[in-house]
Amino acid sequence: MTDTQQLGSAGRLLLWVLGTALFLSIAILPYYMYFQFAAESTTRMTVAATAAVILLLLWLATAYGPLKTRQ
């Protein structure tokens, strides 16, 4: 049997929150911005920046935070 660490409750909660935020920023945010008559370039830049920030937070959580599974 291998010695793999499991995520704690804080890690699971953070993973769900960041995953949900990433989904909403990619799938829902562009449609919301188009309904508000935002320009296409503004929408693309906002969605890309939001996704980049969320992915950076996800990387930080896996490297240093509660999603880290290796010692």
Steps between C-alpha positions, in 0.01 A plus 500: 500500500626848423527783749295773336368790697135597485375855484359643819165670524654844440674370186182344365301814568762719334513269198121518461497879538781558250357246257158661516649847455699380198189346345294812558767729360538294181142386441274770646698826514526551121125463453430738787737758354347465153154554651635823650615601149871485582740513208642173376859599577403607853322170557794295374753687713282484812436127465866427428619710795245345736590147393872578535452631855297195601756263348776689684310457827453131423872461434588683822260279695657185357857622546476655845147482638240248612500312167863396547517121533877441508726581791 
